[in-house]
Amino acid sequence: MYEYASAKTVDFSEIPVISVANISRPGQLHNCGEAIVKAAGNVGFFYIVDHGISPQLRADAFAAAAEFFSLDADNKASIAVNQHQRGWMAQGLTRLEGSVASDAKEVFFWGREPDDALLARNLRMVAPNQWPDNVCPAFRANLLPYYEQVMELGTLLLSAIACGLGKPADFFEQYYQHSLGRGQVVCYPPSVIDDAEALRFGAAEHTDFGVLTILSQDHLGGLQVQNRSGEWIEAPPLENSFVCNIGDLLERWTNGQLVSTLHRVINRSSQTRFSIPVFHDPDSDAVVDSAAFAQTGKGEFQPIEAGEYIASKNKKNFLHYNT
């Protein structure tokens, strides 16, 4: 039934496991950065362990996800996803570039809450959130503490990446004054025969649009990654870890030194699968310029604002922009 989604099971040498337990100690930030850069340059994916984020905080976030997605469609539709990519997106509204069918997933999107001064600048992807406070009052309270800690982890990982690429640890800080920092809670129903006949995935193959994705997946599995040989390999759950991957903008920014890798999701289990990715992305008007990492001083990619790039990809992949 799932031949169209076949993937190899491999050991963790293909998707390395990197401990960040001692990352704040002298010299360890650079060592960790070298390990991340090596993984990010080869496969674009790596696991992070010993990160210090409480398992209970993650459990609370997943419990909030399950409660929200158990609501009936009318309640979720009261915060239907808008043109700023905030709110609930129903099944069938994601059709990733090059896929033969829409994704089976439904998603809740949020981002950092902007203040009035930031809103007044009319930046792409900067908008108020839509929270289901009336129908799911614990959702926001259980999700945001998790999100804030993952964002802090992302800042640390980018400092390590900067060191691993031969830049000062604070290289990226100037571009993260008002980070887009978006999150998703994703619900994948079990795949059925109709999905197989349509060659439908929970999430069809794609690369992420931003800089760095920090993903927490539940115990069911289903994430698959394309390695450098073009083979699909499983990225199974690893207890109390995050799966991290490089997005398009960081591949551009590093002049191709780091790789934005194709990946996809299929839920072969009989249970609903949940995942919570956080996209640690820079300011909307941050200019991503590959010249910063090009040895010749001239990058292979044209400079582009982060918000402009992400918004352009959203319009190509999410059908609610065309309604």
N, C-alpha and C positions, 0 to 999 in steps of 0.2 A: 504493500500500500504506500510506503514512504520511499520508494526507490528514487524518486526525484529529489529527495532530501538526504541522500546517503552521505555519511561523513566518517572518517577514520577516527578510532579512539587511539590516542597517543599518550605518551608520558608527558610530564610537565616540563621536559626540556624544550619542547616546541613552543610552549607558552610559559615563559619563566615565572617562577615565584620569587618575589623580592621582599625581604624583610626591611621595614623602616623603623625597627625598634630603637636603634641608636642614632637616628638620623640627625639629631641635634648636637651630638657630641663632635668635638673638633675633628675635622677631616672626614667624618662619616657622610656629611652632605654630599661631598664630591664623590666619594666611593659609591654611594647609592645612586647618584646621578649617572655615573659611568655605567652602572648595571642597567638602569632604565633606558639610557640612550642606546645601549647595545641591543636590548630587547625591542625598543621602539624602531630601531633602524632595520632589524631583521624581519620581525613579524608584525610589529605595530601594536601588539597586545601583550599584557603582562598582568600577573596577579600581585596585589599588595597585601601583605600580612603584617601582624604586629603593629598595627596602625593606631591602637589606643582608643578607637571608637567603641563605645559600649554595645555589646550584643543586645542588651535590653532596649537601647535606643533604636536599633535596627528592627527588633521584634515589634516595637510599638508602631513604627512606620509601616511595616507590612500589615499589621492588624488594622491600621487605619485604611490602607489600600483595600483590603478585603471588605471592610464595612462599606466604603464608598461605592465600590463596584457592585455590591449586592443591592443597591438602591434600584428602584424601577426607572425605566428610561425617562419618564416624565420629570421625575425629580432631578435627574442628571442633566436633562435638557434645559433646565432653568439656568444653567451656567454653560450653555453650548459654546464651543470654542469659537473665538472671534479672529479677526484679521491680525491681531497682535499675538496670536498663538498663546492665548490664555483661556483656560477652562477645559470642559470635557469634550472629547472627540469620539463620536460613535464609531462602531465598526463600519468598514467600507469606505472611509474617507481618506485612507492612506493608500496611495498607488505610487510606489517608489519607481524612480526612473529605470526603465528597462524591464520591469516585472510584467508578467502575463496576467496577473490578477491583483486585486486589492488585498491589503493585509487583513488578517483575521482579528487583529488586536483592537482594543479601545484604550484611550489614553486620557489622563488628566495632566495638563500643562500648567506650570507656574514659573515665576521668576522672582528676582529681588523686588521688593516693594519700593518703587521710586518716590522721592519726595516731590513737592510741587515745583521746585526749581529745576529738577531734572526733567519732569514732564513738560515743562514750558519750552524745552529745547527741541521737542518733536523729533527725538531720535528713533531710528528704526529699532523695533523689538523692545522698546521701553514703554511699559504700560502697566496700569493697575492689574492686580490679580483678580480672578473670580473664584471665590471660595464658597463651598456648599454649607455655610454656617447654619442656615435654617434647617437643613435636612440631615446634616452630618456634623454636629457641632464639635466633635473631638478630632475631626480630620486635620484641620490646620494646626491645632495644638500638638498633635503627635508627629506631624510631618516636619514642621519647621526646625525643631531642635536637631533632628537628624541632618537635615539639609545644611544647617549652619556649620556643623562639625565636618561634614564632607567638603564643604567649600574651604574650610581651614586646611584640611588635608590636601586639597588641590593646590592651594598656595604653596604649601611645603613641597609638593611634588614638582611644581614648576620651578621652584628655586633649585631643586636638585637637578632638573633637566638643564637649566641654564648653566650650572656648574659643569655638568657632563659634556656640554657643547662648548666649553671654554669661555663662557661669559660670566660676569659677576652674578652672585646669587640673587641680587635684586633686579636683574635685567628686566623681568616682566612686570615689576611692580607699577611702573609709570603707566602701563596700559590697563591696569586693573583698579582704577580709582572708583569707577561705578560699574563694576562687572555685570555683564548680562546674566551670568550665573543661573541658567535655567535648569529646571528639573522636570522629570516626568514620572508618573506612576503608570505602569503599563500592565494591562490585563490581557492574558492570552488564553482563550478558551481551548479545550481539547480539540485537536484536529479530528475531523470526521471524513467519511468517504467522499462527500461532496468536495471537500477541500483538496483531497488528493486528486480527484478528477479534474479540478480546475488548476492544479499545480500551485495551490495557495499556501503561503507560509504565514506564520504568526507575524513575522516581519521579513519581507523579501530581502535579498542581498542588497547591501548598500554600504556606503561609507558614512561616517558621521561628519557633520558640517563644520563643527567648531574646532576648538583647540585640544581639549583633554576631556574624555568621558570617564567618569568614575561610577561603576555599575555594581549594584548589589542585586544578585539573583537569588531566588528561592532554591529549595532542594530538588526541584523537579528536572532541571537540566533543559537542554534544547538550544543553547547558544552554539553556533558553529562559525568558525573563522577560516578564511582562505589563506593558506600558507604561501610562501614565495614560489613554490612549485606549481601553484594553481590547484592544489588539492584542498578539499574541505575537511577540516578536523574539528572534533568536538572540543568545546571549552567548558568542561563540567563544573558544577558547583564545588567550591573548596571552602570548607567551614570557616566562617569569620574572616573571609577575604573580600576584597574588591577586585573586580576585573576592570582593568584600565586599558583604554586604547587611544591612539592618536587620531585626531580629526583632520579634515581637509585643511583647515586654516593653519594648523601647526606644521603640516607637511609643506605648505606654501611658505610659511614664515621661515622654516629652517632650510629653505632652498632644496627640499627633497631629501635631506639627511634622515628625517624621520618619516615613517610610512603610515598613511591613512589606509587601513586595510578593510577589504570587503568582509562583511559578516552578515549573518541571518539567524532567524529563530524559528524553530518549529516545536510545538508542544505535542509530543507523542504520548503523553500520559493521559490518564482518565480524569485528571484534576485540573482546575484552573491554575495557571501559572502566573506569578506576579514578578515584576522586576522594578527597580527604582534606579534609573540612571540620573546622574547630575552632570551637567555640561559646564565645565569650568572655563567659561569663555570671557574674553576681555570686554572693555567698554565698547559700546555700539560704534562710536566714532574712532576707535583705535585703528590706526593704519597698519595693516599687516604687510610688511615689506621684506621680501626675501633677500634684499641686498644686505640686511643686517647680519646674515649668516653665510653670505657668499664669499668665498675666498678671494675672488677677483673684485669684490665690491659691486658687482652687477648681478642681480638675481635673475633666475629663470622665469619668475612669475611677476606679473604686473601688481603693483601695490593696490590694495583694496581695503575699504573699511569693513570691520568685522560684521557689524549689523547689516550692511548692504549685502554681503555675501550670504549670510545665513538666511536673510529674508528672501533672497532670490531663489535659494534652494527650497525653502518652504513652499513657495508658490509653484514649484515644479513637482512637488511630491505630495501635497495635501490638497484634496479636491475641494475643500470648503473655500479656497481662494477663487474658485471658478464659478461660484454660485451667485 
